Amino acid sequence: MDWHKRYEQQAGWTRDLRAYLFAKAEAKSARQILEVGCGTGAILSTVDSSAALHGADIDLRALAQCRVNAARAILMRSDGLALPYASASFDIVFCHYFLLWVGNSLQAVREMKRVTRPGGHILALAEPDYLSRIDSPDELKLLGAWQVESLRRQGADPGFGARLAETFFEAGIKLEEMGIFQPVEKRTNAEEFELEWAVIESDLAGMIEEAEIQKMKLCDQAARQRNERILHVPTHFAWGRV
Ligand SMILES: C[S@@+](CC[C@H](N)C(=O)[O-])C[C@H]1O[C@@H](n2cnc3c(N)ncnc32)[C@H](O)[C@@H]1O
């Protein structure tokens, strides 16, 4: 599985939202910007600002790719639950498809707040709520249940998106704006379909019989051809200030 390709796909879903929120957070005039859980740099490499860019991630292999993809960023291998930065260091601290993975999302958000300067901005750009996922036709509902189970087995919190705003509130962050968006496909359908299924197959390997997975894939493909496929994963964002 090419995870950078997947992260670039997700980056495509949030391109317009990011442009809107980074403008609100005055990214162009910021001096220090940090992404927590920067992964391979799919987002960090697109930040339109002359600020010093920083990235933190726990995974060394992802950081090695990030070094190539976001060459000018200053990277640190670190746990988002205990960031290795002095308090009040950054004008903007953001994350993207990160808090669901971190184990203790409240602690991670508290750390994001701690390293943001007074008056600075905190952006959680995309946190899905797979527990509210809608699949249609009915035979594809099982696919949603499989994915939720697989995310849990991988250590993620599949319903975290729905608790994003209250987590900001609990961390003492002043919420400026919050909302939900529906990831929108930007590529040709066939390309998007194959990439989506590469992720599904990787997630379900060892958990569901291969023949069952392929049956579900055919079912999905046929529903799309009939123009009857609905897949909705409400994905939450929040913008707050310290
Ligand atoms: C789904 S990826 C998203 C990467 C990037 N934000 C993007 O959207 O392209 C989640 C990232 O969070 C990182 N991560 C998970 N738990 C972490 C932790 N406790 N501290 C730091 N990074 C963590 C993973 O290594 C992974 O790179």
The ligand as a Gaussian input file, in Angstrom:
#p B3LYP/6-31G(d) Opt

LIG

0 1
 C       -3.461000       9.189000       8.701000
 S       -1.818000       9.746000       8.958000
 C       -1.979000      11.451000       8.478000
 C       -0.706000      12.079000       8.022000
 C       -0.823000      13.556000       7.600000
 N       -1.363000      14.373000       8.642000
 C       -1.695000      13.672000       6.368000
 O       -2.873000      13.974000       6.487000
 O       -1.177000      13.402000       5.285000
 C       -1.659000       9.838000      10.722000
 C       -0.248000      10.155000      11.176000
 O       -0.254000      10.298000      12.602000
 C        0.943000       9.750000      13.107000
 N        0.781000       9.440000      14.542000
 C       -0.034000       8.515000      15.099000
 N        0.096000       8.533000      16.442000
 C        1.013000       9.496000      16.733000
 C        1.563000      10.005000      17.947000
 N        1.212000       9.516000      19.129000
 N        2.442000      11.029000      17.865000
 C        2.817000      11.534000      16.667000
 N        2.337000      11.084000      15.488000
 C        1.448000      10.074000      15.508000
 C        1.176000       8.515000      12.246000
 O        2.517000       8.089000      12.310000
 C        0.748000       9.045000      10.873000
 O        1.853000       9.555000      10.173000

